[in-house]
Amino acid sequence: MGHSLSAMFAVYAMLNEPLVFKSFIAIDPSIWWDNTLVAKLAATKLKRLPLENVTLYIAGRVGATMNEMKIDTLETTLKQFAPAGLKWKVQAYERETHSSVRFKATYDGLKFTYEGLTPTVLFHPMYGIIQKGKPVKLYIDGDTTGVHYTLDGSVPTANSPMVTQPQTINGACTVTYRALSNRARYDKTFVGVFTGEKSPSPAKNTENWQSGGFNYAYYEGDWKAWPDLKTIRPAKTGVTDKAFDLDKLPRKTHFALVIDGMFEAKEDGYYIFFFNADNGSKLYLANKKIIEWDGDYNKPTYSYIIPLTKGLYPFHIDYLCQREDFKLGWGYVLPSKIAHMDAGPIPFEVEYNEK
């Protein structure tokens, strides 16, 4: 990165040592120097340069200065000879001096260099069962600039469709989102798998269950993976009712929590379940593992969509707490509220424990 004469040198460096740097920012470069030597070099060297995933941002000033600095000459050359592996831009700024243009151009140049950079692409639901003829909308959380997608499991490219908000899927598919940046090593890919399998049926024997929260069993131990609890006696048991508070358990970390019971579906249709946890944790519905949590600070919440009919369904959570700030949480979206993705906690009255 350079300004004035050093900006001219930045372009010179790209032309003569194209493999040393991946990004070049030239602010009001003195392309006029030595009878436009650098522009002439560009005309002869550009199309043969082994540039791949390289960026060049050139800043100038509106008006005659573009001609005086001969930036317009370099721009013409770039239009003619720039190779496909070079992503470049010439930006002219109004009401700036040779000195003041540095401030805006520094920010814009860095923004151009790292365009598309994002920590994650979150979408909900992430996984689930989609019934044929009953489409579902995926809601993308955050900036979708530069995000492309496919529905067949292939890796999206710049030629793949851009994401629309929300995204509609009509049946079983593998949704792949890819955030493309000007630095391929920073590209991020996220996959959602949706099957067309048969939805579960409600439980038949429900006589021994009462509403008001799930059963839970709390175990203490320094485990790195989910332990075999068959021979371990729980340190505490109870019900996840209104009095239950995860923060009031004896330990803040290094414990396992098993939550078990029945969930009541009071409506027919699609339900979306949300799950926050820690590594090694799992959420089961109707005796099927629907979520296995392996996220991080950028991906704290997992979600699963499933069609249910009215009735009771076995509900189970294995929560392994190793880090205090990765706390357990579960919630859902009712079929009647799915159009607006109106999520909330599962009410105690639809959580059942064994009598």
ABEGO torsion letter per residue (X at the ends): XBBEAAAAAAAAAAAABAAABABBBBBGBBAABGGGAAAAAAAAAAAABBBBGBBBBBBBBBEAAAAAAGAAAAAAAAAAABBAABBBBBBBBBGBBAAAAAAAAAAAAAAAAABGBBABBBBOBABEBBBBGBBBBBBBBEBABGBBBBAAGBBBBAABBBBBOBBBBAEBBBBBBBBBBABAAABBBBBBBBBABBBBBBBABAAABBBGEBBBBBBBEBBABBBBAAABBBABBEBBBAABBAAABABABGBBBBBBEBBBBABBEBBBBBBBBBBGBBBBBGGBBABBBABBAABABBBBBBBBBBEBBBBBBBBBBABAABBBBBBBBBAAAAAAGBBBBBBAAABBBBX
